[in-house]
Amino acid sequence: MRNPEPDSHSNLSSSYDFVPEAGPSCVTLDKAGHSNGINKENGYSTPASNGTISNGSSTMGNGLAKHSSSITRVSLPGTTLYDDPHLDREEFVRLVIQSLRDVGYIESAATLEAESGYSLEAPEVSEFRQHILRGAWADAEPLLIELGVTDADALLDARFLIGKQKYLELLEARKTTAALQVLRNDLAPYSTALEQDELHALSSLMMCSDPQDLRRRASWDGASGNSRRQLLDDLQHYIPSSTMIPQRRFSTLLTQSREYQRQRCLYHNSPVNPSSSSLFSDHTCDKESFPRITTTILEVHSDEVWNVAWSHDGTHLASASKDKTAIIWRIGLEAEPSSRDCIAEFILRDHPYPLGCLAWSLDDSILSTSADHLILLWNTKTGALMKTLENHAETVSALVWLPDGSGFMSGSLDRKIILWDMEGEPRESWNDIAIRVTDAAVTPDMRRLVAVGMGYNPPPTLGTLARANVRDASPPIVSNGNGNAVGPRPQENRMIIYDLKTGQVELSVHMEGELTSVKISEDSRYALINHAPDEIHLWDLEEFRLARKFTGQRQGHHVIRSCFGGIDGNFVISGSEDRNVYVWHRDTGTLLEVLEGHGLGSVNSVAWNPRNKRMFASCSDDNTIRVWEAPVYAGELLRGFSTSASEPEMIGKGKGKVKQPWAYNYGGL
C-alpha cells in the first residue's frame, strides 16, 4: 500500500518474528538509544504499531524519523516490475521491505519505504498481531472485519480459532470457571457442524489432571510456547494476503522456485547442499551421475530370479528364485565398486516351492519369504529358519512389514489379508475380501493399505471392508447372447484402498488389465501399479485419481515389479519382458533410460537402495542379479560373483566370491 505522506517518516511495521539482534542496523539503533519497537511475547517478537505503542503515546518509530524525512520519493512510470505484466511493482517492493526486516536491515527497509512510497502493512495489521501475541483476545476479534474477513463462514472459523486458544490458555492457568464460560459463550456459538466433534473433544479437556496433561492431550505447546504464533499462521488463511502478508513470503517463493527446478530436473538425484546451491544459477544434475551402468553381477541362483529387496540399512540384498532358495547378499559400503565386497552371506534352502515374495522387518533382523501358500520367517543374523506359517490356503502374493515395526501383513489369492505380530502370531484376519490379492502395500504414514487383485466380488453389506467410495462398483455384466445377464466377469481386476485403522474401503477402482504389483512413495502420496499389458499407473492417494501412465516397457504374461527411485522418489523404474530396465521421470512421464544388460527372458523385479540413492538392483530370468550405479571410468572391470565349482554346497554361511572381468560397454551391459 502507498504511504499517504511522502515527506513524513514512513510507517514501520516489523514482522512479528523479527529478531532485533540480527543485522548491524540494530546495533546502531541501540547505540542511539532508540527503540526498535519490538517486544518479546509468547516466544515471538511483537512489532510496535507503526510508531505508536498501545496507549497511543508516540515513539521514535525505530529511531528513523529524521533519516526517513530526508529521503526523496522516486516516481516511476507504470505499475509493473520490469516489462512483465504479471509482476506488480508494489507487491514486489513490499515483499522486499518485509525480507529486509526479517534479516535485520531495519534502516534499509525504512529507506525503501520512504523512497518507494509503499508501506509494508496498515497499522491495523500490526495492532492485530500485537493483540494475538499478547493474548488480548477482546481487542483482536473486532479487527477481523477491518482486515477483510467479511465472509460469514470465514469469520465464524476465525473466531472459533481465537476462542479455542483463549479456552486452552485458561485451562492451562487452572481457571476452569472462566474456561467453561468461553466454551459456552465463545466456542459453541461459533462452531460449525464440522467442528462439533472438535467441540466435544475440547470439552473433555476439562478433566485433565494438570497443565502437562492438557498440553499432551490437546497436542498444544502452551501459552509460553509457539501456540500464539501458530494461531496467527492459522488466521492468515482467512485474512487477504494483500492486507496481511504471509510471514517470510519471499523465502517461501524462493523455496517454491527451488522445488520447481528440482522437479523439472529430469536427472535430479543429488542431496540438498547449501554450499552448492545458488540464487545466481538454475539447478541442474549431471546425467553422468545417474546409475545406468552395471557394476556387479551376482550369479549363484540356478534358475530364474523373481524378486529382490534391499534391507532398510542398504547393506544387504535379498533375492528370491524359482530354484526354491532365497539368498541374503552382503553388499559392501565402499564407494568404489572395484573394492566392494559382495558376498552370498546366507542361502535359505528350506522352501518346498519356488519363491515369490520377500520383505525385511523394520530393524532388518527378520526376512519373511513366501513359497506357494507358506510364509517363512528367517533370522537374518544367523540364516536360521524361525517359523513357518500355514494360515493361507492359496499362493501368498504379498508380504509387507508395517512401517512402525510392530508386525507384517500378508495377502493371498485365497481372499485373505492377515495381520501378524513380530513373532509370526496372527493378530487380525480380513476374510472374504473382494479380490484375490496379487499384491499389497501399506503407506509409510500407516493410514492406508493399497491392494490389487483379480476376481472381484462386491461385498454384500456395508461395514468393515465394505464399499465406500467405489468407482464402477458393480462388475460388468456379461450377456449369454440371449439378452440374459449371467453375472460378473470372473477375472475382473481391481485396486482397492483401505483405511488401515478401520478396514473401511476408501476407494475401489475397476481396471481392465492384470495388476501384478503395487509400491508406495515415501511421502505416502502415490501408488505405483504394474498394469498388463504394457502400462504402469501412478495413482494419487490424496485426490483418488490416476495421475500418470508410463509406457514403453513390455508386460503381457509375467509378474513384473516396479518401484520408485532416487533421492526424492522422482524416478519410476521397471523391468520388462524384453530383458531391459526402463527408467522414467515421475512428474513428467519422460522416458529417461532403457538399460540393456540382462540375458534372455524377463527382468522381473527392481529395487532401489534406500541408503545409497545412486544404486539399484534388478533380477531376471537369466538367473542373475545386477547392481547398477553411475558410470565407472573406462578400463574398470565389472565384477561377477558366483560359487566356486570346487566348493561344497553350503546351507548357511556365504559361499565365497570370484572376481571375473566383464567387457566394458558404456552404452549398457
Salt bridges, closest charged atoms under 4 A:
ASP17 OD2 - ARG229 NH2 2.85
ASP17 OD2 - ARG248 NE 3.44
GLU113 OE1 - ARG101 NH2 3.10
GLU121 OE1 - ARG129 NH1 2.76
GLU141 OE1 - ARG159 NE 3.90
GLU169 OE1 - ARG228 NH2 2.86
GLU172 OE2 - ARG215 NH1 2.75
ASP186 OD2 - LYS166 NZ 3.38
GLU198 OE2 - LYS164 NZ 2.75
ASP213 OD1 - ARG216 NH2 2.56
GLU288 OE2 - ARG292 NH2 2.85
ASP323 OD2 - HIS301 ND1 3.06
ASP341 OD1 - LYS657 NZ 2.34
GLU345 OE1 - HIS316 NE2 2.93
GLU345 OE2 - ARG330 NE 3.26
GLU345 OE2 - LYS653 NZ 3.93
ASP364 OD1 - HIS312 ND1 2.97
ASP372 OD2 - HIS373 ND1 2.97
GLU394 OE1 - ARG436 NH2 2.59
ASP414 OD2 - HIS392 ND1 3.06
GLU425 OE2 - LYS387 NZ 2.43
ASP439 OD2 - ARG561 NH1 3.74
ASP445 OD2 - ARG447 NH1 4.00
GLU492 OE2 - ARG494 NE 3.16
GLU492 OE2 - HIS510 ND1 2.67
GLU506 OE1 - ARG448 NE 2.54
GLU512 OE1 - ARG489 NH2 3.93
GLU512 OE2 - HIS510 NE2 3.24
GLU522 OE2 - LYS613 NZ 3.28
GLU535 OE1 - HIS531 ND1 3.73
GLU535 OE1 - HIS537 NE2 2.78
ASP540 OD2 - ARG525 NH2 2.70
GLU542 OE2 - ARG447 NH1 3.27
GLU542 OE2 - ARG448 NH1 3.37
GLU543 OE2 - ARG525 NH2 3.42
GLU543 OE1 - ARG545 NE 2.54
ASP568 OD2 - ARG262 NH2 2.66
ASP568 OD2 - HIS268 NE2 3.15
ASP587 OD1 - ARG586 NE 3.09
GLU593 OE2 - LYS287 NZ 3.87
ASP622 OD2 - HIS598 ND1 3.16
GLU629 OE2 - ARG340 NH1 2.65
